[in-house]
Amino acid sequence: MARQNNFYRVNSSENLSATTTSGATRSGGCPAQVTKVRLATTADVFVKIGPGADPTATVAGGVLLNSGDSSIFTVVENDEIAAITASGTATVNITWLEG
């Protein structure tokens, strides 16, 4: 069985507050030279990643991130991230990665 180890350099990090009405609240744009983003959350959220600017997250159309999990996604320069919750609030940690 083949194993793959991924090592990334942290470019920068930011937090995004997610609520039941925050679907149009977005992160800053993906920095140049960044190809991956790691998302971690304090509660269940639905996220939408670009392409480009102005993504809007919806519960029906977003990608579910479970509380306490983290996921890595491929991004391109200037992609933004939006997040929304079905109930309550959450903090989404966004870590832009090079590598």
N, C-alpha and C positions, 0 to 999 in steps of 0.2 A: 504494500500500500504506500503510495507516494504521500509525502508530507510537505507542506509548504509553510515556511516561516516568513512572515512579513514584518519588516522593520521599517518604521517611519520616523521621520523627524517632525517634531511639533513646530508648526509655523506660528500659530496663535490660537487663542481660545476665547470664547465668549459664552454668556448665558442668555437664554431666551425664555421669557415668562410665557407660559401657555395657560389659557383659561378656555371656558366654553365659547368665548366670543373673540378669541385672538387669532383666528385663521388668517387674517391679512397682516398681522404683525410679523415682521421678517428680520432675519439676521442681517449682518453686513454682508457685502459681496465676497465671494470666494477670492482669496488673494492670488496673485500671479505665482506660478511655479507650484501650486497646490493641485494634487490629483485625487486626494481622498479626504473624506471627512468622517470623524468618529462622533456619533451621537449617543448620549447617555441621558437618562431621564429619571426624575424622582417619583413619577407617577405615570400611568398609561397615557400616551399621547399618540396623535396621528400627525405625521409630518408629510410635507411636500417639498421637494428640492427642485429649483429652477426647472427647465433651462432658462438661463438668463435671469433677468430681474422680475419681480412681482409674482411669485407663486402664491397661491392662496390654499391653505390647508383646509380640508373638510373631513368630518368623521366618516362620511360615506366613501370618500375618494382618496384618503390619505393612507400612508403606510403605518401600520401599528407598531409602536415601540413599547414594550412592556416595562413596567417599573423595575428599576434595578438592572436592566439589560443594557448592553451597548452594542451598536452596530456600526460597521464601516461601509461607506458608500463612495462610489466614484463621482467626482465633480469636475467641472471646468471653471475657468476663470469667470468671475462675476456671478456665478450661481448664488442664489439666496435660499434660505431655509425658512419655512413657516411651520408653525405647530399649533394644534388645537386639542383640547380635552373633551371627552364626552360628558364629564362631570368633574367638579373640583378644579384644582390648580396644579401646575407642575413647573419645574425648572428643567429646561433642556440644555445640557452642556454641549456646546459645539466646539470641536477641536479640529482645526484645519491641519492636515498632514501632508508632508512632502515625502516622496519616495516611491 
